[in-house]
């Protein structure tokens, strides 16, 4: 990481923003006519992305899970290449597959509404010019740009627009035209200059796409038009259908070659159809041979002769079917990732169409129509390997993601009665310090339902929390995924995430998954929180609550609470009575289960003896694993020392703490239990920064800590430190005097 001074940091931020905006506007200008210009702009954008990743600050972009599928796409391709038997040839082919990474440009930039409108205006203006040019080609039969004659159909010609092939032109301009058609239908533009400007474009672009004579695109147009009518014009279904049918009839009358070309769709003797059948049969042979991992990138061309089904087949570069091509190259796993990517984009687009507004709703509908259409066309042609089409697809994926994120922010992320699942499955103290998140959610969304997924070990301590509707015990990856699918939370908040929990959340379809942005698996979250906790700038309670800013909730908790029931208090009283404890008592909890560098057991024994000699009852607590330590202290410290280690559950222990004058312990869970029930505490902390009381101290009484009188270190390095015995520098007498001072401040 390169550290910049504030001034240079601002300059770098402006430079990156300039690069990304240049890429956005440049791509909108070049993509309808120049692959070289468009890809040059994409390279500029990727440079901006790299600069952001190097210099930061990292933007809190959300990819809606799409980038995860892109990463999986590359992983599966590398895996297939490794097993293909032609690893280096596959890598040479795969090096051209860089366009999916351009998705990051658009989500890093996240242009605002004005930038989006200007960019779309530019794309429409340039596309309109070349759509008009394509219509001229249909009549003149000449490509002025390349200086060549076009393929004739009776008295007309197949339009190729600014490209060398009619399929590429049809694919690109189908995407643009139906994106704009959906944008216009979904965004409710007022009837003004921009509205009529777009209508004029559609009157040029839609005929131009039809006049490309790309039959797969005709089929895509039919499906996308049907979806548009069902989504937007359902109330006027008959009228819309009649208008569309009339326009089709008019086109056929005006251009008879359209009807002739349309008849070939079902004519298996037609050269193109026969060629496709041979290619599909060859693909089938390859897939049956290696169905799981495929032949690696470029595998169809490399293995064509070996698996060719026979017959005449002049075109051998790809199988004329996107899905067969993916199966041949990466097998079933690759196809699942391919379909998962498209499914996720369509799901996001449909959500924004139903819940969004303004231009974002229009962008979502336009993306949905374009993507569905190109998926249908992919049954008959390999559009996904066509760079001109692929770069536009990932551009639309990016705009759709921006619309999705913006819609979530506009809606405040969550309904007031949303079901929210909190997940923290580590230790007792960590769980207690996470409970203020429940407080924050209930105060901000009073009708929401908060569930908590916790470890069995720590679960009991939050059993009585009134803010928690249901508590669930983690018992494994599969059960966690099933649980999430069963309860269907709108958001899962991974307070201290693990990989299996994050993966379960993604696979179970939780719509919003909030977690740290600094994990290797952070791509599994679609809302990421970028804040390093290792700096220990804030208390753990605040770090937990600050995550909620990402879903629009800001909350500063006043205190932590551990809720007791009367049964727990009764059990605590019975235990104290059975020991014969009368009057006030102090509690020493010497164990820590390794959660921090601990004060020695000998020091606790001396401290217990000092308290006993000062006429205090002393209770030693601990888990079953700590019974030996507790016995060592109790047996040699005097008659007023009582050992209850291993005799309590967590809530009974909290009941014991509730009546104590003070609880003295290391930085461990019972410190926070005592703090939560309102008892005075004294936390014994090491001098290392990674165990700082600023982050891990008692939240309700942060002043009640004591540390050895040595300088603070970064972390414990053992005997190589000149103060490696630092905890023994802190004497029992000093701890006793500090405890008396704390007890003296509190009136019971």
Protein Blocks (a to p, Z undefined) as FASTA:
>chain_A
ZZddfklmmmmmmmmmmmmmmmmmmmmmmmmmpmklmmmmmmmmmmmmmmmmmnopaddd
dehhmmmmmmmmmmmmmmmmmmnopmmlmmmmmmmmmmlmmmmmmmmnopafklmmmmmm
mmmmmmmmmmmmmmmmmmnopafknopacddehjbccdekjafbfklmmmmmmmmmmmmm
mmmmmnopacdfklmmmmmmmmmmmmmmmmnopaklmmmmmmmmmmmmmmmmmmmmmmmm
mmmmmmmmmmmmmmmmlmmmmmmmmmmkbmklmmmmmmmmmmmmmmmmmmmnonoehklm
mmmmmmogbdjdfblkbgoiaklmmmmmnommlmmmmmmmmmmmmmmmmmmmmmmgcjll
mmmmmmmmmmmmmmmmmmmocfklmmklmmmmmmmmmmmmmmmmmmmmmnoopafkbccd
dddfbdfklmmmmmmmmmmmmmmmmmbccdddddfklmmmmmmmmkbmbdcddebjklmm
mmmmmnopabdcdfbacfklmmmmmmnopabacddfkbfklmmpcbdcdddfklomacfk
lmmmmmmmmnopacddfbdcddddfklmmmmmmmmmmnopgcjdddddfbgnhpaccddf
klmmmmmmmmmmnopacdddddfklmmmmmmmmmmnojkbccfehiacfklmmmmmmmpm
bdcddddfklmmmmmnopacdddddfbfklcfklmmcfklmmlccdddbdddfbdebjmb
mklmmmmmpcfklmmmmmmmmmmmpcZZ
